[in-house]
């Protein structure tokens, strides 16, 4: 029963993350680098900080971070690497297309983000527990691959003009390398959470409830990611001469954009707030706990495509594409319960 509750909480957070791109579409007149950094202030700083305050007081947080400086800096460092993964994710889709790019990047992220922390914490992948974990990850990868194949079938049914635009920069070798890099770097968020376990334990010792104890670690990782994105967005501001764009905005545009950036940031952060809460319902050394990162990635794929259906992105995709999409989403849902079947 506890595992089901944990899954439901993670699902709610994942649904929030998958919805975060809806308010972004409401942002007006700002260049990519300005709205991306603005929503990042909320997603990677403001709301993670508020989440950490739910766990512990500001004074307690300072003490928690200074007790384990090595774990603190490791979590931030992994966050910096995770930020690189987020920035290269778009490039992977540019060179491979959305279907193949997302499949390779998300599949790599799910696999590395699940298996590497398990290995680092001493899990023998050839033990009964390890084999179940490998099976669950394999099923997850199969589901992501099916969704990716559905996306490739959909692209074949695009109008000729849209198809040429989508594949004009296609470069298989370069695209695969970038997608793999994006997946590995994105998986560093999971590695950061794992490296921050001493911080989480210190938060609990300081009085944090298990339900919110991961929030201080999540803040460290998102701060690292913010630094990477800040550097890149400032570079793009200088390159595109868009540094004063926000200041020149009218009051109506500024109010609109900040509100929707804040909403996007809140929805995005909800996935990791929900992940921490959901994990508190799993047994600490269970397969479900080790598999929780892949659970989040699977649900993100499922709910993102649910939004795609709602927004009619799959309209005209063809029967075969919709069939493979439904099959892939079903496989991803099945992967969530595999750890509880043994």
C-alpha positions, 0 to 999 in steps of 0.5 A: 500500500505504501508503494502505491501511495509513493507512486501516486505522489510521484505521478502527481509531480510528474504531471506537473512537470509535463504541464510546465511547458503549457504556461511557457507558450503564454510568454510574449515578446521575450527571446528564449534566453530571457524567458528560460533564465527567468523561469529558471530563477523560479524553477531552480532557485525560488521554489527549491529554496521554499521546499528546503525551508519546509524541511528545515529552518534557514539556520538549520540548513546552514548547519546541515550543509556545513556538516557535510561540505564534501556531499554539499559540493558534490551535489552542486557539482553534479547539478552543474553537469545536469545543467549541461544535459538540459542545454544539450537536450534541444540539440539532440532533437535538432540533429536527430528529430524529436522522436529519435532524439528524445528516445536516446536522451531520455533512455540514457538518462533513465538507465544511467540515473538508475543503475549508476547510483545503485552500483555506487551504493553497493547493489550487485546487479547480478543478485536477485534484487539487481536482476529485478532492477535490470529487468525494470530498466530494460522494460522502461527502455523498451517503452521509451523506444516504442514511444520514439518509434511512434514519433518517427511514424508521426513525422512521416505523416507530416506535410512535406514542408514541415518534414524538411524543416524538421530534418534539415539539420539531420546528422546521425553520428553527431546527433547520437553523440550529443543525445548520449551526452545529454542523457548521461549529463541529465542523469547527473541529477540522480547522481547529485541526489545520491551524493547528497544522502549525508545531507538528507540524513543530517536534515532528518537528524535536525528534525526534518520529516522524512516526507520533505527531507530530500528537499535540501539536497534537491536545492543543491542540485538545482543551484548547480544547474542554475549556474550552468544555465545562467552562464549560457543565457548571459552568453546568449544575451551578449551574442544576440544583444538581448540583455536589456529586453526585459527592462524594455518590456511594457508593464503588461508584458512584464507582469504576464511573463513573470507570472507564467514563468513563475507558474512554469517554474513551480510546475517543473519543480513539482516533479522533484518535490513529488519524487522526494515525498514519494520515495519516503514511502518506499523501503530504503534498500528496496528495488522501488527506491533504486528504481524511483528515478526511472519511474519519474522518467517513465511518467514524464514521457507518459504525461508529456504525450498525454499533453501531446494528445490533448493539444492535438499534436498527434492528430493526423499521425496515422493509426500505426503511430497512435497504436505504437504510442499507446503500446509504448505508454502501456509498457512504461506503466507496466515497468512501474509495477515490475519491482513489486511483482517479485 
